[in-house]
Amino acid sequence: MLQKTNGKSKAQNGGTAVADLSAPDQRAGRGSRGAATDQELQRVSQEILRLVDASRQGRLEERGKIDEFHGVHREIV
């Protein structure tokens, strides 16, 4: 769970600071971002969560599947 303090997000209760993309988006101006970009960001988030889960389980050899992403999303992963 994220808590906003002074406009900054921070993790609580040992959680991750990865946004929950399944939650409703309350930001204004969302129409400028297409559905394809939303899906790509959701895939990036899922990949990051997969890596976090693997590290928690001690599987430190796990790496991001960068061949599934392009551009800035590839850099993030």
Wavefront OBJ file of the C-alpha trace (Angstrom):
o trace
v 0.000 0.000 0.000
v 1.259 3.469 -0.835
v 0.891 6.493 1.354
v 1.186 9.974 -0.089
v 3.115 12.401 2.071
v 3.924 15.857 0.750
v 3.081 14.660 -2.765
v 5.516 11.722 -2.581
v 4.542 8.056 -2.495
v 6.109 5.761 0.030
v 5.525 2.101 0.841
v 3.866 1.103 4.098
v 3.920 -2.148 6.047
v 6.786 -3.671 4.069
v 4.897 -3.352 0.787
v 6.396 -2.407 -2.534
v 6.319 1.043 -4.053
v 4.880 -0.309 -7.313
v 1.563 1.229 -8.323
v -1.514 -0.976 -8.271
v -2.737 -0.553 -11.843
v -5.919 -2.488 -11.112
v -7.088 0.390 -8.891
v -9.247 3.076 -10.502
v -7.215 5.956 -11.876
v -8.261 9.335 -10.484
v -5.809 11.483 -12.481
v -7.124 14.202 -14.751
v -6.154 14.264 -18.408
v -5.905 10.515 -18.757
v -7.389 10.648 -22.254
v -4.007 11.636 -23.670
v -2.652 8.157 -22.958
v -3.905 5.308 -25.128
v -5.151 1.893 -24.066
v -2.091 0.232 -25.608
v 0.205 2.318 -23.390
v -1.902 1.426 -20.344
v -1.520 -2.267 -21.184
v 2.229 -1.873 -21.664
v 2.576 -0.152 -18.293
v 0.545 -2.921 -16.686
v 2.892 -5.520 -18.242
v 5.923 -3.588 -16.907
v 4.353 -3.467 -13.448
v 3.594 -7.209 -13.541
v 7.183 -7.963 -14.568
v 8.561 -5.845 -11.734
v 6.240 -7.555 -9.250
v 7.379 -10.946 -10.594
v 10.998 -9.973 -9.955
v 10.209 -8.653 -6.470
v 8.420 -11.896 -5.617
v 11.325 -13.970 -6.944
v 13.805 -11.994 -4.836
v 11.658 -12.460 -1.729
v 11.772 -16.205 -2.376
v 15.564 -16.087 -2.680
v 15.626 -16.647 -6.452
v 18.198 -13.942 -7.070
v 19.198 -15.412 -10.431
v 15.859 -14.228 -11.908
v 16.221 -11.412 -14.404
v 13.755 -9.190 -16.191
v 12.543 -10.471 -19.555
v 13.737 -7.399 -21.469
v 13.136 -9.009 -24.857
v 9.386 -8.579 -24.205
v 9.628 -4.775 -23.946
v 10.749 -1.839 -26.092
v 12.081 1.671 -25.570
v 11.792 3.224 -22.132
v 9.828 0.231 -20.824
v 12.775 -1.989 -21.681
v 15.080 0.354 -19.753
v 12.774 0.246 -16.727
v 12.744 -3.558 -16.640
l 1 2 3 4 5 6 7 8 9 10 11 12 13 14 15 16 17 18 19 20 21 22 23 24 25 26 27 28 29 30 31 32 33 34 35 36 37 38 39 40 41 42 43 44 45 46 47 48 49 50 51 52 53 54 55 56 57 58 59 60 61 62 63 64 65 66 67 68 69 70 71 72 73 74 75 76 77
